[in-house]
Amino acid sequence: MFRTIVLTISCVSLVTAISWSDCSTDPTHDAVTFTHIDASPSRIVFPGDLHINLNLTFNRPIEHALLDIEFYRYILGFPLKIPCINGTIIGSCNNIDACRIFRSILNDPNHQGDYGHQAESIMLHALGHYMQCPLKAETVIVDDAVAHLDPVPSVLGVLADGNYVIIARAKEKVGGPYTLGCIRLQVSIGLDTSAIIG
């Protein structure tokens, strides 16, 4: 889920605020508990460094993890659901196989510097092992990890300006139920023309 969150915000030029909440309908029985998520500085520029703090617990082993993502952009104060971009995991996509993503990061030597590998390096440092399924019952504490953000093409920077809500629900099989957890992220994005590339 962490990699998906990073990929979602990586297409923007500037994030000015990130807030989160647990959106689970039954948090006492969820396999994943979020305690803390924070990203700084409050004005994150592409290119630049994103400092990440994270505290979550896998309450039990997880064999399979599938994500359903809802991605909204606010236009004139109303949320507009962004559809899934075909062939990607960007937008409102269902049944994203997190275990397959973990495997592809570990097995693809051609993308050592991309956001997925940066996320995996952060988790390796936090856990002492690579993140792969089955996921162990353990607590993940990321303390001031740094992700390096690349320049953004100008067209993406212009399109990204606005307020977003991202809801990620996790389940163990297609069709649910959502037994792994749910997180809601609210992100405000602004345009910084010095941080984009033409």
C-alpha positions as CSV (number, residue, x, y, z in Angstrom):
1,M,0.0,0.0,0.0
2,F,2.9,2.3,0.8
3,R,4.2,2.1,-2.8
4,T,0.8,2.8,-4.2
5,I,0.5,5.9,-2.0
6,V,4.0,7.1,-3.2
7,L,3.1,6.5,-6.8
8,T,-0.1,8.4,-6.5
9,I,1.5,11.5,-5.2
10,S,4.6,11.3,-7.4
11,C,2.8,12.7,-10.4
12,V,2.5,16.2,-8.9
13,S,4.8,19.2,-8.5
14,L,4.0,20.3,-5.0
15,V,2.1,18.8,-2.1
16,T,1.1,21.4,0.5
17,A,-0.7,19.3,3.1
18,I,-1.4,15.6,3.8
19,S,-3.8,14.4,6.4
20,W,-5.1,10.8,7.0
21,S,-7.7,8.8,8.9
22,D,-8.6,5.2,9.4
23,C,-11.8,4.5,7.4
24,S,-12.3,0.9,8.5
25,T,-15.8,-0.2,9.4
26,D,-14.3,-2.7,12.0
27,P,-10.9,-1.6,13.0
28,T,-10.7,-3.9,16.0
29,H,-10.6,-6.9,13.7
30,D,-8.5,-5.5,10.8
31,A,-5.2,-7.2,10.0
32,V,-3.5,-3.8,9.6
33,T,-3.6,-0.9,12.1
34,F,-2.3,2.5,11.2
35,T,-1.0,4.5,14.1
36,H,0.8,7.4,12.4
37,I,1.5,8.8,9.0
38,D,3.3,12.0,8.3
39,A,5.2,13.6,5.4
40,S,7.3,16.7,5.4
41,P,8.1,19.4,4.6
42,S,4.6,20.8,4.4
43,R,5.7,22.2,1.0
44,I,7.1,19.3,-1.0
45,V,8.8,20.3,-4.2
46,F,9.6,18.1,-7.2
47,P,12.5,17.6,-7.5
48,G,13.3,17.4,-3.8
49,D,13.3,15.2,-0.8
50,L,10.2,13.9,1.0
51,H,10.7,13.0,4.7
52,I,8.4,10.1,5.7
53,N,7.3,9.0,9.2
54,L,5.1,5.9,9.4
55,N,3.8,3.6,12.2
56,L,1.6,0.6,11.3
57,T,1.1,-2.9,12.6
58,F,0.3,-6.1,10.8
59,N,-1.7,-7.8,13.5
60,R,-1.5,-11.2,11.9
61,P,0.2,-12.9,9.0
62,I,-1.3,-12.0,5.6
63,E,-1.1,-14.4,2.7
64,H,-2.6,-12.2,0.0
65,A,-3.3,-8.5,-0.2
66,L,-5.5,-6.8,-2.8
67,L,-6.2,-3.1,-2.8
68,D,-9.3,-1.2,-4.0
69,I,-8.4,2.5,-4.6
70,E,-10.8,5.4,-4.8
71,F,-9.2,8.5,-6.2
72,Y,-11.1,11.9,-6.1
73,R,-10.2,15.4,-7.2
74,Y,-12.2,18.3,-5.9
75,I,-13.5,20.6,-8.7
76,L,-15.5,23.7,-7.6
77,G,-15.8,22.1,-4.2
78,F,-17.3,18.8,-5.4
79,P,-15.4,15.5,-5.6
80,L,-14.9,14.0,-9.0
81,K,-13.9,10.4,-9.1
82,I,-10.8,9.8,-11.3
83,P,-11.2,6.5,-13.3
84,C,-8.4,3.9,-13.4
85,I,-5.9,4.6,-16.1
86,N,-6.0,1.4,-18.2
87,G,-2.9,-0.8,-17.6
88,T,-1.7,1.1,-14.6
89,I,-2.4,1.4,-10.9
90,I,-3.2,5.1,-11.1
91,G,-6.7,6.4,-10.5
92,S,-9.7,4.5,-9.0
93,C,-8.5,0.9,-9.6
94,N,-9.7,-2.3,-8.0
95,N,-8.0,-5.6,-7.1
96,I,-4.4,-4.2,-7.2
97,D,-2.3,-7.2,-6.2
98,A,0.1,-5.8,-3.6
99,C,2.0,-9.1,-3.3
100,R,2.7,-9.0,-7.1
101,I,4.0,-5.5,-6.7
102,F,6.3,-6.5,-3.9
103,R,7.6,-9.4,-6.1
104,S,8.1,-7.2,-9.2
105,I,10.1,-4.7,-7.2
106,L,12.5,-7.4,-5.9
107,N,12.9,-9.1,-9.3
108,D,13.3,-6.1,-11.5
109,P,17.0,-4.9,-11.6
110,N,16.3,-2.2,-14.2
111,H,14.5,0.2,-11.9
112,Q,16.7,0.5,-8.9
113,G,16.1,4.2,-8.6
114,D,12.4,4.4,-9.1
115,Y,9.8,5.1,-6.4
116,G,9.0,1.4,-5.8
117,H,12.6,0.6,-5.1
118,Q,12.9,3.6,-2.8
119,A,9.8,2.5,-0.9
120,E,11.3,-1.0,-0.6
121,S,14.6,0.3,0.7
122,I,12.8,2.3,3.3
123,M,10.9,-0.8,4.4
124,L,14.1,-2.9,4.4
125,H,15.7,-0.4,6.7
126,A,12.6,-0.3,9.0
127,L,12.0,-4.1,9.1
128,G,15.5,-5.6,8.5
129,H,14.0,-7.7,5.6
130,Y,12.3,-7.2,2.3
131,M,8.5,-6.8,2.2
132,Q,7.0,-9.8,0.5
133,C,4.0,-12.1,0.9
134,P,3.1,-13.7,3.1
135,L,3.5,-10.6,5.3
136,K,4.6,-11.3,8.8
137,A,2.8,-10.1,12.0
138,E,5.0,-7.2,13.0
139,T,5.1,-3.4,13.6
140,V,6.6,-1.2,11.0
141,I,8.2,2.1,12.2
142,V,9.6,4.4,9.6
143,D,11.4,7.3,11.3
144,D,12.3,10.2,9.0
145,A,13.0,8.2,5.9
146,V,13.8,10.2,2.8
147,A,12.4,9.6,-0.7
148,H,14.0,11.5,-3.6
149,L,11.4,13.0,-5.9
150,D,12.1,13.6,-9.6
151,P,11.2,16.6,-11.7
152,V,7.7,16.6,-13.1
153,P,6.7,17.2,-16.7
154,S,5.0,20.6,-17.0
155,V,1.7,19.2,-18.3
156,L,1.4,16.9,-15.3
157,G,2.2,19.8,-12.9
158,V,-0.6,21.9,-14.4
159,L,-3.1,19.1,-14.3
160,A,-2.3,18.1,-10.8
161,D,-3.0,21.4,-9.1
162,G,-5.9,20.9,-6.7
163,N,-7.3,19.0,-3.7
164,Y,-7.6,15.2,-3.6
165,V,-8.9,12.4,-1.5
166,I,-7.5,8.8,-1.8
167,I,-9.2,5.9,-0.1
168,A,-7.4,2.6,-0.1
169,R,-9.3,-0.5,1.2
170,A,-7.5,-3.8,1.5
171,K,-8.8,-7.3,1.3
172,E,-7.5,-10.8,1.0
173,K,-9.5,-12.0,-2.0
174,V,-11.4,-10.6,-5.0
175,G,-14.9,-9.7,-3.8
176,G,-13.8,-8.9,-0.3
177,P,-14.6,-8.5,2.5
178,Y,-12.3,-5.7,3.5
179,T,-10.6,-7.5,6.4
180,L,-7.1,-6.0,6.1
181,G,-7.8,-2.3,6.7
182,C,-8.7,1.0,5.2
183,I,-7.0,4.4,5.0
184,R,-8.2,7.8,3.8
185,L,-5.6,10.4,2.6
186,Q,-6.4,14.0,1.9
187,V,-3.8,15.8,-0.2
188,S,-3.6,19.4,-1.3
189,I,-1.5,20.1,-4.3
190,G,-0.2,23.3,-5.8
191,L,1.9,24.2,-8.8
192,D,5.5,25.3,-8.4
193,T,6.8,26.3,-11.9
194,S,10.4,26.2,-10.7
195,A,9.9,22.4,-9.9
196,I,8.6,21.3,-13.3
197,I,10.3,20.4,-16.5
198,G,8.9,21.3,-20.0
